[in-house]
Amino acid sequence: MDEPDSGIFNDIEVLWIARFDYKQNWLLSSHAHDDFFQLIYFVEGSCNVMLNGNAQRVESPAILFLPPAFEHGLSGVGAKGLKTLDTKFKVTNPALSEICRMIPPVMNIYEDDIYSALEEIRAEGEEQDYLYQEYCQLLLGRILIKLVRSSTSLKPDRTTQTSLTSGQERSLIASRIIGFLEHNYQKKITSDMLEDHIPYSYRYLSRLLEKEIGMTPIEYAEQYRILKAKELLSYGDYELKHISEIVGYPNIHQFSRSFKKVVGVPPGQWREQKRSGIGKDVVIHPEFENTLLIQVIEDGRKNTAK
């Protein structure tokens, strides 16, 4: 297989992205796209997936990766519904396209940074700030690398690999700090806890992490806790009090204060803003027109979902 050249991400075009909350009586008609890839991220729920004539049950968290001319459809949505992030893109670099076509169509993986990158692409597409298309291209390029590296059939023949979690190489100690913080995000992180896990002084660990990612361990723990809260707010129907408990806050008042400090608005307001975007086409490439193929089954009849 030819190695792609260093400028491959100049040949990725992000076309469109949207969120969908499928109901039990919704289905996605079986179809294929002639000239673009599609990535469907299963955030929550399950359904039957038809892939080139073969049916299988897929449960979240999972990713469907669909190259051009790959027939696919969704049906049999579970009782709790199905929440997805769906994006379409072109790959015009032949070497990269060949690699992407080898990614399995169903990947049962969960990476917070893939979810975050997709949400960031959606936000960029809505705001369309300066160089938004180039930034979306960069974000999707990182996702593709992550998927390639996560595939057992595409392990590169190299002795070392670079982590893309933060977009830069991290020292072993910094990675251990981050792993500990993410694993224990529901707990109140203290300096003693971190020193017990990694045998260095908290002052040293704090300086090291701040140098690597621009945040102290306490600040990172807070940011990660808010990230998990955002996921629950976006895709769950939990009450704010329950969300505050799930992500480790002692009460809803402290949760609301922390959320507003980090995000800029209270959690309830943030959820309303996000949910207003469900089913909304976010067109990244101005010439792309999306065709809605979701259908609703009513009394045995199919109607196009609005």
Secondary structure, 3 states (H helix, E strand, C coil): CCCCCCCHHHHEEEEEEEEEEECCCEEEEEECCCCCEEEEEEEEEEEEEEECCEEEEEECCEEEEECCCCCEEEECCCCCCEEEEEEEEEECCHHHHHHHCCCCCEECCCCHHHHHHHHHHHHHHHHCCCCHHHHHHHHHHHHHHHHHHHCHHHCCCCCCCCCCCCCCCCCHHHHHHHHHHHHCCCCCCCHHHHHHHCCCCHHHHHHHHHHHHCCCHHHHHHHHHHHHHHHHHHHCCCCHHHHHHHCCCCCHHHHHHHHHHHHCCCHHHHHHHHHCCECCCEECCCCCCCCCCEEEEECCEEEECC
